Amino acid sequence: MNTVEELKARQLELIEQSRGIEARAHDEDRDLTDEEEATLERLAADASKLDSRIARVQKLEALEQNLTASKGRQSAPVAAPVAAGRISVGEPNSRKDGKWGFNNLADFAVSVRNATKHGGMVDPRLQNATLSTYGSEGVGSEGGFAVPPEFRASVQELVMGEDGLLGRCDAMPTGSNMVIVPTDEDTAWGTSGGVQVYRRAEAGTMTQSKPSLKELTVRVEELYALVPMTDQLLEDSPMMGRWLARKAGEKINFRINHEIINGTGAGGQMLGILNSAATVSVAKESSQANGTIVAANILKMYSRMPDWVRRNAIWLINQDIEPQLLNINLTFQTKTGSAEIAAGTSGLIPEGGLRYDPTNGTLMGRPIIATEACSTIGTVGDIILAYMPGYFAPYKAGGLKESISIHLWFDQAVTAFRWTFRVGGQPWLSAPIARRSGSNTLSHFVTLAAR
């Protein structure tokens, strides 16, 4: 026979399935389909049936306790209340759903708040959670509860997701606060230092050479979001849970994007593309109008990235420049070079080359990503040709960490949610790449000068 706990756990699973269906429809801004409505009705009916079964089991258990008590049988000792902040570590009863039996983040937060109130009862589900952060052992006012795995993943996905730049970088987990990596910036055609190749006559003496390595040092500093939530808002569990996880993820995601592009490298910030000594800037065209982008800008930027990496490059743009990309035109000169003539179809520009394709989001055949981290149109950073694996971004192993506490603003009935993510970064190159034949340098990151 199923226990009350097992039946209640099954009810929670049915309720969570129902909320998941409603949440998908809400996130997609649509009505429920006929199939979804039928599924919801079935789940509700199944959950209702479990109420009757739970009542029967509870009644039987009560009768059994009365019978054993009347025979003088000693009842099992009552477990001591769990002190707030001291949570036993054991195998979760509902670990299979990834959330230890909680419906969502808000449901979890409400249980935390109730458990740490004076004289409050601890939700049995919390006893399956692992204590994450506390000031001292045994002091509930300095402790907190860990967020169940599924809630943690919902935020982590936004940070490392498709719209984030971190996942496109050379990102690696580390267990240290500082990463020191030897780097080799010697080109295959370099002749000053580094490994060299020579010719030798028969019986001639060989010339020796040695590697020329540098050290790249990156500190892994902390980003954080501290979010206070009123108890009244916590009671609106479904809405608060989805909103809080999404909003925290969006904020952390953008901050990382912003620092990868604009970070100063000081005050714990990442060293951004625009502040790196390795970034190449292409000059504007003579007499080019302010706040414009012309075909020559695109072609010259493309030519300043090494061929062996630009096949995997992307364009980062401020969305305001899209209308100009759609109107971009080539101009050609007469045979004498004395005048410009209207552009025709160039045999040197392949199909899908310079053409900007807003449907597929490509320019010169490379993907385009619009981000608010790019600068306003006409300034450096409004358009960047970037080889993102050329940006080294170590982050603390374990990814995002979360803590929840009611004690920071206890007298105001406010619960504090905190996310921390430790990450650092800077371009692999310390300077532009010198050419063997040609005066223009090359780089993993190319910008356009101010216009």
N, C-alpha and C positions, 0 to 999 in steps of 0.2 A: 504494500500500500504506500502511496506517495505521502511524504510528510507535508506539513503546512508550508514549510520553507520552499520545498520543491514546487508546490502548486503556485505559490506566490511568484517564484522566479519565472515560471512559465507565463503567468499573467503579465509580468513586466516585459517579457520577450514579445508577446502579442501586441502590447501597447506600443512598444518601440517600433515594431514593424508598421503599425498604423501611422505613427508620427512620421516615420520615414517617407511613406507614400505621400502624406500631406505636405511634408517639407519639400519634396521634389517638385510637386505641382506649384508650390509657392515660389520656389527659386526660379522656376521656368515661367512664372507669371501666366499660368493657364488654369483652366478648370480641370477637375478630375475626369478621367475617361470612364466609360461605362464599366470597363474591366476593373479599374481601380476602385470605383464605388462598390462594386460587388465584393471585391477583396476586403474592403474596409468593413462592410456589413458582416462578412464571415468572421473576420478577426474579432469584431465586437461581440458577436454571438458566442464565439469560443471563450472569450475572456469572461463573459457573463456566466457561462456554464461553470467556470472554475470557481466562481463565488459560492455556488451551492456545494461544490465538492469540498472547498475549504471549510465551510460551515459544518459539514458532516464530520470531517476529520477532527476539527476542533472540539466538537461535541463528544466524539469518541475518546479523545485524549482526556477531556475533563472527567468523563465517567471512569476512565481507567485510573486517574489520579485519586478520585474519591474512593474507589474500591481498594486500592493499595493502601490508602491512608487509614481506612477502617480496619484493616488487618494489622495495623501497627507497623507497617513497612516504613522504613526511613526514606524520606524523599531525597533526591540528589541535591547536593549542596548548590546553593545559588551562586553563580559566578559573581565575583566582585565587579562593581561598575568600572568601566574603562575610564581612566583619567584622561581628561582632555590633553591632547598633545602626546600621549603615550599610546601608540597603536600597535597591536600585536601583528607580527609578520607571519602569515601562513598562506596556505593555498586558497585562493579565492573560490567561493562557491559558484560564482557566475563568470568565471574567467573566460569561458568559451565565447561570450559576446563581446569581449574586449573592453568592457566598461564596468566590470564588477557589479552588475545589476543596476547601475544608474541609467536613467533615461537620457540625460543630456548633461552638459556642463552645469547648467543652472540647478538641476535636481541635485547634483553633487554638492554645489555650493550651499544650497539650503540645508543639506544634511550637516555640513561642516559648521554652519552658523548655529544650528540647534544643538549640536553636540558640545559646543564650547560655551554655551550659556550656563550661568550658575544654576546648578541642579538639573541641567538638561540631560536627556538620555542620548546615548551614542547609537546612531544607526548601525545595525549589525553589518551592513555593507562596508562601512568605513573600517571595520576591523580586518578587512582583506586588503587594505591599501598599505603602501609602504610609506613611512615617514620620509619626507623629502628634505625639509629645511627647518632647523629649530636652533634657538640660542643656547639652551643648556638642557641636559637630559632631565626629564621628569617635571619640567615647568611648562604647563600647558599654555600659559600666556606668551611664551616665546616660540611656540611651535606652529606647525601648520600641517595640512594634509596634502598628499600627492595627488595630482590629477590623473585619473585613469588613462590607460594608453590610448584609447580611441579618441579622446578629446585632445590629447597632445598631438596626435597625428593630423588632426583637422587643421591645426595651425601650421605645423611643419610643412604641410603640403603647399600652403600659400607662399611660404618663404622660398622654398626650393622649386616652385612650380614653373610653368611655361612662361609666365609673364615676368619672372624674376631674372635678373642678369647673373646672379650668383651661380645658378646651375649651369650657365654657359661658360663660366670661367674655369681655370684649372684649380678647382676647389678640392681640398683634401682635409679629412679629419685629423686632429692632432690631440695628444694628451698633454701637451706642454703649453705654457703661456707665451713662449717665444719659439719661432722656427728659424733656423739658420740652414740655408741650403747652398751648396756650391753650384755656381752657374758658369757656363762656358759661352762667352759672347764672341769668340774667335770665329770669323767667317772662313769658308772653305778657300777663299782667295787671299786671306790675310797673310802678310809677309813679315809683320813686325810682332814677334813673340808668338807663343803657342806652338803647337805641333807643326813642323814644317816637312816638306817633301823635297828631296834634292836628286840630282843625277850624279853618278860616280863613274869615273873611268876605271878600267880594270886595275885592281890592286890599290886603288886610291883610298884615302882615309875618309871615313864617314863623318859627316857633320852632325852633331847632336842637337836635339831640341827638347823642349819640355812643355807640358800643358800650361796654359795661362787661365787659371780659374779665379773667379771672384766669389764673394760671399753675399748672398741675399738674406737680409735679416728682416723678419716680419713679426711684430707683436700681435698677439691675439687678444684684443680688448673687448670689453663688454658693451653690448647694446641692451637696452631694457625698456619695457613698457610697464608703468605702474598705473593701474586702473581702479579707482574707487567706485563701488556700486552700492546704492542704497538698498536697504532690506526690502523696501517696497518693490523695487525693480527686480530683485532676485525672486520675488514671489511669482513674477510673470515668467515662469521657467522656460517654456519653449522659445519665446521670442528672445529673451535675454541670452540664452545659450548660443543660438545661432549668430546673433548680432555680435556678441563679444568675441567669439572665436574668429569670425570673419574680419572684424575691424582691427583687432590686434595684429592679425596676419598681414592685412593690407598696409598698416603703418610700418611694421618692421620691414616688409618687402620693399617699400618705397625708400626707406632710409638707407638700405643696403644699395639699391640702385643708384641713389643720389651720391653716396660716397664713392662707389666704383667710378663714377664719372667726374664728380666735383670734389672729392675728399682732399683735404689739405695735407694729410700725413702727420698732422700735429694734434695734440690733445686727444689722443686715442683714435683718431679717425684713420680710415684707410687712405692710401695715397691714390688719388683719382687720376683718370686718364688725362684730364685737362691740366693737371699740375705736375705731370711726370716729365722729366727731362728727355725721355725717350720718344715723346710724341712729336710727330712732324706736322707742321702747319703749312698749308698751301696758300700762297698769296692770291688776293682777288685779281680780277682782270683790270687792265687800265681802263679808266672811265666807266667802270661797272657801277650801276646805280646802287644806292644804299638799300639794304634789306632785300637783296635779290640773290638768286642762285641761277647760274647759267650753265650751259652744257660743258663749257671749258672747265668749270670748277670740278664737275663730276669726273671728267676724263683725267684731269691732272691729279685729283685725289686718288683715283684708282691706280694710277701709274706709280704712286709713291709707296705702295705696299708690296712686299716681296711676293712674287708669283706663287711660290710654294705654300703660302699661307692664305692668300686672298681668295682662293677657291673655297675656303671655309669661313670667310669673313661675313659680317653683317653690317647693315647701315643702322645707326641710331639717329633718330631725328626728332625735332620738335614738330608736332603735328601741324603747326601753322605753315610749314613750308610745302605741304602736299600740293596745294593749288599751283605753285610754281613748278613743281616736278611734272605735273600734268601738262603744263604749257611749255615745257622746255623744248628748244629748237637748236639744231646745229647750223652753223654758218660756215661757208667755204670762201676761200680767196681766189681771185683770178690767177691766171698763170704767172703774171708778173708780181703777184702779191700786193698789188697797189690798192685793191678794193675788195670788199666783201660782197658776196652774192647770196641770194636766197638758198636755203638748204633744200637738197633733194634727198634721194635715198642713197645713203653711203654704202659702198661695197665693203668698207672697212669695219662697219658696225654690224655685227651679226644680229639675227633675229633674237629678240629678247635681250639685246645688249643694253645700249643706253636707255632704251624704252622703259618708262616707268609703268609697271603693271599694278594698279591699286587693288585688283581682285586677288592676285596671288602675292602682292606685297613684295615685289622685287625691283631692283635697280641695278643695271649691269649684271643681271642674273643672280644677284645676291639678295637675301631676305632683308626686309625693312621692319624695324621695330620702332614704333612711336612711343616715347616716354617723356613724362613731365620732368625727368631729371635733366633733359637736354635744355640748353640755353634758349633765350628768346631769339627770334629770327633776326639775322644781321649781326649777331655776336658770335664769338668763338664758342663752339660747342652746340650750335643749332643743328649741325649735321656732322656725324663722325663715322668714318669707315673703321671698323674695329674687328680685330682678330681676338675674340674673347679668351681662347685658350692661352693667349699671351699674357693674361692677367692671373697672377698667383694669389689665391684666396684661401688660406688655411682657416679652419673653424674648429672650435672646441668639440672633441668627440662627445657624442650624446645629443648634440643639436640643441633645440630649444628646451629650456627648463622652466617650470611653472611653480609658483607658490601661492597659497591663499591664506589670508589671516584676517580675523575679525577684530584683532586687538589694537591695531594701529590707530583706528578711529572708533574705538568701542563706544565711547560716550555719545557719538553721533549716529550710532546704528548704521555704520557703513563698513562693508567688507572690502578688503584690498586684494586685487588680483595682480600678480606680477609675472612677467615673462622676461627671461634673460637669454641672450644669444651672443656668444663670444666669437668674434670673427675679425680677421685682419686681411690686408691685401695691398698689392702694388704690382705694376707691370714687371714681367720678367726682365725685360731689357732695361739697362740703366742709361742708354744713350741710343740715338738713331744708328742704323747700320750703314757703314761706309761702303760705297760701291767700288768695284775694281775698275769698271769702265763707265764713267759718267760722274757728273758733279752732284747730282741730286741724291740725298740720303733716302733710306727706306725705313719703315717702321711698322710695328704691329697695329699702331693707332695713328690715324691721319685725320686732321681737322682742317677747317677752312677759316682763313683769317677774317677778322671783322670787316664788314662792308658798310 
